[in-house]
């Protein structure tokens, strides 16, 4: 997709929009590094990756690998990832939806003001990972 190529190029140059970064994760079948544009969310002192498009290739690869890298320009942050249970997702989905308003279509037009029950209803369709940046 052309937008992914444009965003990837700008992120490789160190130019970001709302904190977007490039996710690098090993392919679960090929073992090769795969990339995706992601919008990490910092919430209550923790870093999260939310999958607005659901169970995508990067999600399946991250589940299998359990680790990856976030890159912006020449800065690389290695991390480990822990997937959240559905019941843990609403407190992360709410601020994500507030920041990434244009993604609400991927969430069945649910926005950050939705009741807790609605966020729990859509949670199974949107994987969320807690990211722990490796200390150097």
Residue frames as a rotation matrix with the C-alpha (Angstrom) as fourth column:
UNK 1
0.587 0.809 0.000 0.00
0.809 -0.587 0.000 0.00
0.000 0.000 -1.000 0.00
UNK 2
0.096 -0.588 0.803 1.41
0.537 -0.649 -0.539 3.40
0.838 0.483 0.253 -0.99
UNK 3
0.664 0.179 0.726 0.62
-0.405 -0.730 0.551 5.12
0.629 -0.660 -0.412 2.33
UNK 4
0.930 -0.367 0.011 2.65
0.217 0.574 0.790 2.48
-0.296 -0.732 0.613 4.20
UNK 5
0.266 -0.872 0.412 5.62
0.937 0.133 -0.324 3.18
0.228 0.472 0.852 1.92
UNK 6
0.198 -0.144 0.970 5.39
0.084 -0.983 -0.163 6.93
0.977 0.113 -0.182 2.49
UNK 7
0.856 0.171 0.488 5.06
-0.450 -0.218 0.866 6.54
0.254 -0.961 -0.109 6.27
UNK 8
0.796 -0.606 -0.005 7.89
0.561 0.734 0.382 3.99
-0.228 -0.306 0.924 6.39
UNK 9
0.133 -0.767 0.628 10.17
0.768 -0.320 -0.555 6.33
0.626 0.556 0.546 4.47
UNK 10
0.317 0.017 0.948 9.43
-0.295 -0.948 0.116 9.31
0.901 -0.316 -0.296 6.71
UNK 11
0.965 0.043 0.259 9.89
-0.261 0.273 0.926 7.20
-0.031 -0.961 0.274 9.85
UNK 12
0.571 -0.816 0.089 13.22
0.821 0.567 -0.067 5.88
0.004 0.111 0.994 8.55
UNK 13
-0.045 -0.548 0.836 14.25
0.450 -0.758 -0.472 9.52
0.892 0.354 0.281 8.12
UNK 14
-0.753 -0.244 -0.611 13.27
0.651 -0.140 -0.746 10.21
0.096 -0.960 0.264 11.74
UNK 15
-0.805 0.563 0.188 10.11
-0.529 -0.824 0.202 12.15
0.269 0.063 0.961 10.94
UNK 16
-0.810 0.535 -0.241 7.08
0.585 0.770 -0.255 11.03
0.049 -0.347 -0.937 12.93
UNK 17
-0.431 0.784 0.448 3.43
-0.429 -0.614 0.662 11.98
0.794 0.093 0.601 13.21
UNK 18
0.467 0.674 0.572 1.91
-0.788 0.023 0.615 11.59
0.401 -0.738 0.542 16.68
UNK 19
0.045 -0.556 0.830 4.68
-0.872 0.383 0.304 9.28
-0.487 -0.737 -0.468 17.80
UNK 20
0.946 0.293 -0.138 4.39
-0.321 0.786 -0.529 6.70
-0.047 0.545 0.837 15.04
UNK 21
-0.077 -0.975 0.206 7.29
-0.784 0.187 0.592 4.27
-0.616 -0.116 -0.779 14.77
UNK 22
0.134 0.019 -0.991 8.36
-0.766 0.637 -0.091 1.34
0.629 0.771 0.100 12.66
UNK 23
0.507 0.069 0.859 7.85
-0.653 0.682 0.330 -2.03
-0.563 -0.728 0.391 14.27
UNK 24
-0.128 -0.572 -0.810 10.41
-0.816 0.525 -0.242 -4.69
0.563 0.630 -0.534 13.36
UNK 25
0.207 0.222 0.953 9.51
-0.755 0.655 0.011 -8.24
-0.622 -0.722 0.304 14.31
UNK 26
-0.834 -0.552 -0.003 10.71
-0.456 0.685 0.568 -11.65
-0.312 0.475 -0.823 13.09
UNK 27
-0.044 0.800 -0.599 8.32
-0.904 0.223 0.365 -13.47
0.425 0.557 0.713 10.79
UNK 28
0.208 0.211 0.955 6.90
-0.790 0.611 0.037 -16.55
-0.576 -0.763 0.294 12.49
UNK 29
0.896 0.121 0.428 7.45
0.123 0.857 -0.500 -18.70
-0.427 0.501 0.753 9.39
UNK 30
0.788 -0.577 0.216 10.33
0.184 -0.114 -0.976 -17.05
0.587 0.809 0.017 7.52
UNK 31
0.414 -0.641 -0.646 12.37
0.865 0.056 0.498 -15.79
-0.283 -0.765 0.578 10.47
UNK 32
-0.439 -0.541 0.718 13.04
0.760 -0.649 -0.024 -12.65
0.479 0.535 0.696 8.45
UNK 33
-0.731 0.161 -0.663 12.51
0.361 -0.734 -0.575 -9.17
-0.579 -0.660 0.478 9.90
UNK 34
-0.173 0.776 0.606 9.11
0.891 -0.139 0.432 -7.77
0.420 0.615 -0.668 8.95
UNK 35
-0.972 -0.181 -0.151 8.02
0.227 -0.891 -0.394 -4.16
-0.063 -0.417 0.907 9.36
UNK 36
0.049 0.982 0.181 4.78
0.905 -0.121 0.407 -2.39
0.422 0.144 -0.895 10.15
UNK 37
-0.639 -0.112 0.761 3.91
-0.091 -0.971 -0.219 1.21
0.764 -0.210 0.610 10.96
UNK 38
-0.020 0.609 -0.793 2.51
0.876 0.393 0.280 1.41
0.482 -0.689 -0.541 14.50
UNK 39
0.041 0.119 0.992 1.32
-0.264 -0.956 0.126 4.11
0.964 -0.267 -0.008 16.87
UNK 40
-0.490 -0.261 -0.832 2.68
0.642 0.538 -0.547 3.20
0.590 -0.802 -0.096 20.32
UNK 41
0.457 0.705 0.543 0.59
-0.031 -0.597 0.801 4.46
0.889 -0.383 -0.251 23.21
UNK 42
-0.781 -0.592 -0.201 2.13
0.239 0.016 -0.971 5.66
0.578 -0.806 0.129 26.46
UNK 43
0.249 0.914 0.319 -0.48
-0.296 -0.242 0.924 5.35
0.922 -0.325 0.210 29.21
UNK 44
0.896 0.151 0.417 0.04
-0.426 0.029 0.904 5.52
0.124 -0.988 0.090 32.97
UNK 45
0.245 -0.928 0.282 3.78
-0.832 -0.052 0.553 4.97
-0.498 -0.370 -0.784 32.64
UNK 46
-0.069 -0.206 0.976 3.47
0.206 0.954 0.216 1.94
-0.976 0.216 -0.024 30.36
UNK 47
-0.516 -0.129 -0.847 3.96
-0.772 -0.360 0.525 1.58
-0.373 0.924 0.086 26.62
UNK 48
-0.004 0.628 0.778 1.41
0.061 0.777 -0.627 -0.35
-0.998 0.045 -0.041 24.53
UNK 49
-0.930 -0.063 -0.361 0.88
-0.357 -0.064 0.932 -1.45
-0.082 0.996 0.037 20.95
UNK 50
-0.086 0.968 0.238 -2.77
-0.215 0.215 -0.953 -1.64
-0.973 -0.133 0.189 19.91
UNK 51
-0.913 -0.175 0.369 -3.81
0.277 0.401 0.873 -3.46
-0.301 0.899 -0.318 16.72
UNK 52
-0.421 0.806 -0.416 -6.65
-0.576 -0.592 -0.564 -1.38
-0.701 0.002 0.713 15.24
UNK 53
-0.103 0.349 -0.931 -7.01
-0.958 0.216 0.187 -3.72
0.267 0.912 0.312 12.26
UNK 54
0.792 0.544 0.275 -7.25
-0.608 0.741 0.285 -6.80
-0.049 -0.393 0.918 14.44
UNK 55
0.550 -0.520 0.654 -5.31
-0.007 0.780 0.626 -10.03
-0.835 -0.348 0.426 14.11
UNK 56
0.833 -0.262 -0.487 -2.88
-0.552 -0.349 -0.757 -8.81
0.029 0.900 -0.435 11.43
UNK 57
0.631 -0.675 -0.383 0.41
0.289 0.663 -0.691 -10.35
0.720 0.325 0.614 10.32
UNK 58
-0.278 -0.801 0.530 2.44
-0.331 -0.438 -0.836 -8.16
0.902 -0.408 -0.143 12.70
UNK 59
0.257 0.460 0.850 0.21
-0.961 0.032 0.273 -9.30
0.098 -0.887 0.451 15.58
UNK 60
0.987 0.134 -0.093 0.70
-0.133 0.991 0.019 -12.98
0.095 -0.006 0.996 14.76
UNK 61
0.313 -0.946 -0.087 4.44
0.256 0.172 -0.951 -12.46
0.915 0.275 0.296 14.32
UNK 62
-0.262 -0.399 0.879 4.75
-0.674 -0.576 -0.462 -10.57
0.691 -0.713 -0.118 17.63
UNK 63
0.678 0.538 0.501 2.80
-0.735 0.508 0.449 -13.29
-0.013 -0.672 0.740 19.45
UNK 64
0.910 -0.336 -0.245 5.20
0.250 0.913 -0.324 -15.89
0.332 0.233 0.914 18.11
UNK 65
0.064 -0.976 0.208 8.40
0.305 -0.180 -0.935 -13.90
0.950 0.123 0.286 18.65
UNK 66
0.609 0.254 -0.751 7.50
0.783 -0.044 0.620 -12.21
0.124 -0.966 -0.226 21.95
UNK 67
0.078 -0.638 -0.766 9.97
0.428 -0.673 0.603 -9.44
-0.900 -0.375 0.221 21.13
UNK 68
0.519 0.058 0.853 10.82
0.842 -0.209 -0.498 -6.88
0.149 0.976 -0.157 18.51
UNK 69
-0.633 -0.703 -0.323 12.18
0.712 -0.693 0.114 -3.43
-0.304 -0.158 0.940 17.86
UNK 70
0.723 0.687 -0.070 10.65
0.612 -0.684 -0.397 0.02
-0.321 0.244 -0.915 17.56
UNK 71
-0.394 -0.903 0.173 12.61
0.864 -0.299 0.405 2.34
-0.314 0.309 0.898 15.29
UNK 72
0.883 0.461 -0.086 12.51
0.392 -0.826 -0.404 6.01
-0.257 0.323 -0.911 14.43
UNK 73
0.710 -0.690 -0.143 15.34
-0.662 -0.584 -0.469 7.28
0.240 0.428 -0.871 12.29
UNK 74
-0.109 -0.863 -0.493 18.58
-0.374 0.495 -0.784 5.89
0.921 0.099 -0.377 13.70
UNK 75
-0.507 -0.021 0.862 17.11
-0.862 0.038 -0.506 5.21
-0.022 -0.999 -0.038 17.15
UNK 76
-0.141 0.404 -0.904 16.26
-0.234 0.873 0.427 1.56
0.962 0.271 -0.029 17.85
UNK 77
-0.279 0.142 0.950 14.50
-0.959 0.014 -0.284 0.33
-0.054 -0.990 0.132 21.00
UNK 78
-0.642 0.063 -0.764 14.47
-0.123 0.975 0.184 -3.42
0.757 0.212 -0.618 21.58
UNK 79
-0.309 0.629 0.713 11.53
-0.950 -0.233 -0.206 -4.71
0.037 -0.741 0.670 23.59
UNK 80
-0.962 0.261 -0.076 9.65
0.266 0.962 -0.057 -7.70
0.058 -0.075 -0.996 24.89
UNK 81
-0.532 0.842 0.087 5.88
-0.679 -0.486 0.550 -7.89
0.506 0.233 0.831 24.52
UNK 82
-0.922 0.383 0.063 3.12
0.243 0.696 -0.676 -9.29
-0.302 -0.608 -0.734 26.70
UNK 83
-0.628 0.756 0.182 -0.36
0.060 -0.187 0.981 -9.61
0.776 0.627 0.072 25.26
UNK 84
-0.800 0.420 0.428 -3.17
-0.580 -0.361 -0.730 -8.32
-0.152 -0.833 0.532 27.46
UNK 85
-0.714 0.685 0.147 -6.27
0.660 0.728 -0.186 -10.35
-0.234 -0.036 -0.971 28.25
UNK 86
-0.323 0.663 0.675 -9.52
0.592 -0.416 0.691 -8.93
0.739 0.622 -0.258 26.91
UNK 87
0.619 0.619 -0.483 -10.63
0.747 -0.273 0.606 -7.76
0.244 -0.736 -0.632 30.37
UNK 88
0.038 -0.715 -0.698 -7.43
0.722 -0.464 0.514 -5.69
-0.691 -0.523 0.498 30.68
UNK 89
-0.481 -0.349 0.804 -7.88
0.874 -0.261 0.410 -3.85
0.067 0.900 0.430 27.37
UNK 90
0.510 0.790 0.340 -10.56
0.791 -0.586 0.174 -1.15
0.337 0.180 -0.924 28.02
UNK 91
0.704 -0.241 -0.668 -8.28
0.297 -0.755 0.585 1.15
-0.645 -0.610 -0.460 30.07
UNK 92
-0.470 -0.883 -0.004 -5.83
0.282 -0.155 0.947 1.08
-0.836 0.444 0.322 27.13
UNK 93
-0.374 0.392 0.840 -8.36
0.926 0.118 0.358 1.18
0.042 0.912 -0.408 24.29
UNK 94
0.634 0.707 -0.313 -10.03
0.732 -0.679 -0.053 4.34
-0.250 -0.196 -0.948 25.65
UNK 95
0.336 -0.534 -0.776 -6.94
-0.111 -0.840 0.530 6.62
-0.935 -0.092 -0.342 25.46
UNK 96
-0.671 -0.539 0.510 -5.88
0.404 0.311 0.860 4.98
-0.622 0.783 0.010 22.19
UNK 97
-0.061 0.756 0.651 -9.24
0.997 0.010 0.081 5.86
0.055 0.654 -0.755 20.62
UNK 98
0.719 0.277 -0.637 -8.99
0.407 -0.911 0.063 9.40
-0.563 -0.305 -0.768 21.97
UNK 99
-0.104 -0.870 -0.483 -5.59
-0.187 -0.460 0.868 9.95
-0.977 0.180 -0.115 20.33
UNK 100
-0.953 -0.287 0.097 -6.19
0.001 0.317 0.948 7.99
-0.303 0.904 -0.302 17.11
UNK 101
-0.229 0.956 -0.184 -9.70
-0.373 -0.261 -0.890 9.27
-0.899 -0.135 0.416 16.34
UNK 102
-0.048 0.204 -0.978 -9.42
-0.997 -0.069 0.035 8.38
-0.060 0.977 0.207 12.66
UNK 103
-0.877 -0.337 -0.341 -9.09
-0.364 0.931 0.017 4.69
0.312 0.139 -0.940 13.58
UNK 104
-0.498 0.711 0.497 -12.61
-0.597 0.135 -0.791 4.47
-0.629 -0.690 0.357 15.03
UNK 105
0.285 0.599 -0.748 -13.84
-0.953 0.263 -0.153 2.85
0.105 0.757 0.645 11.81
UNK 106
-0.387 -0.514 -0.765 -11.66
-0.389 0.844 -0.371 -0.15
0.836 0.154 -0.526 12.60
UNK 107
-0.999 0.045 -0.022 -13.38
0.035 0.326 -0.945 -0.32
-0.035 -0.944 -0.327 16.01
UNK 108
-0.391 0.912 0.126 -16.94
0.858 0.311 0.409 -0.45
0.334 0.268 -0.904 14.58
UNK 109
-0.097 0.274 0.957 -17.28
0.138 -0.948 0.285 3.33
0.986 0.159 0.054 15.12
UNK 110
0.681 0.174 -0.711 -16.62
0.709 0.085 0.700 2.99
0.182 -0.981 -0.066 18.84
UNK 111
0.246 -0.623 0.743 -14.94
-0.032 -0.771 -0.636 6.07
0.969 0.133 -0.209 20.29
UNK 112
-0.693 -0.699 -0.176 -13.19
0.167 0.082 -0.983 6.93
0.702 -0.710 0.060 23.55
UNK 113
-0.629 0.519 0.579 -16.47
-0.770 -0.518 -0.372 7.94
0.107 -0.680 0.726 25.21
UNK 114
-0.020 0.631 -0.775 -18.03
-0.369 0.716 0.592 4.50
0.929 0.298 0.219 24.77
UNK 115
0.640 0.292 0.711 -19.25
-0.766 0.172 0.619 2.70
0.058 -0.941 0.334 27.88
UNK 116
-0.310 -0.805 0.506 -16.97
-0.849 0.474 0.233 0.10
-0.427 -0.358 -0.830 29.44
UNK 117
0.176 0.470 0.865 -19.29
-0.043 0.881 -0.470 -2.67
-0.983 0.046 0.175 28.25
UNK 118
0.965 0.170 -0.202 -18.83
-0.189 -0.087 -0.978 -1.59
-0.184 0.982 -0.052 24.62
UNK 119
0.207 -0.966 -0.153 -15.02
-0.964 -0.175 -0.201 -1.56
0.167 0.189 -0.968 24.98
UNK 120
-0.348 -0.264 0.900 -15.19
-0.548 0.836 0.034 -5.06
-0.761 -0.481 -0.435 26.46
UNK 121
0.615 0.680 0.400 -17.36
-0.020 0.520 -0.854 -6.13
-0.788 0.517 0.333 23.54
UNK 122
0.923 -0.274 -0.272 -14.82
-0.325 -0.173 -0.930 -5.02
0.207 0.946 -0.249 20.91
UNK 123
0.347 -0.855 0.385 -11.73
-0.828 -0.087 0.553 -6.04
-0.440 -0.511 -0.739 22.91
UNK 124
0.323 -0.265 0.908 -11.44
0.131 0.963 0.234 -9.59
-0.937 0.044 0.346 21.47
UNK 125
0.808 0.075 0.585 -11.05
0.581 0.068 -0.811 -8.09
-0.100 0.995 0.012 17.97
UNK 126
0.714 -0.541 0.444 -8.14
-0.247 -0.788 -0.563 -5.79
0.655 0.292 -0.697 18.88
UNK 127
0.476 -0.622 -0.622 -4.97
0.806 0.591 0.026 -7.32
0.351 -0.514 0.782 20.31
UNK 128
0.783 -0.300 0.545 -3.06
-0.430 -0.894 0.126 -5.12
0.449 -0.332 -0.829 22.77
UNK 129
0.408 -0.749 -0.523 0.54
0.694 0.626 -0.356 -5.68
0.594 -0.217 0.775 23.84
UNK 130
0.952 -0.288 -0.100 2.35
-0.115 -0.643 0.757 -4.19
-0.283 -0.709 -0.645 26.84
UNK 131
0.629 -0.772 0.092 5.85
0.252 0.091 -0.963 -3.27
0.735 0.629 0.252 25.69
UNK 132
0.840 -0.497 -0.218 8.89
0.160 -0.156 0.975 -3.40
-0.518 -0.854 -0.052 27.96
UNK 133
0.780 -0.623 -0.062 11.85
-0.374 -0.384 -0.844 -1.55
0.502 0.681 -0.533 26.45
UNK 134
0.598 -0.655 -0.461 15.14
0.733 0.680 -0.016 -3.38
0.324 -0.329 0.887 27.10
UNK 135
0.919 -0.357 -0.168 17.52
-0.185 -0.765 0.617 -1.47
-0.349 -0.536 -0.769 29.36
UNK 136
0.677 -0.736 0.008 20.97
0.248 0.218 -0.944 -0.87
0.693 0.641 0.330 27.96
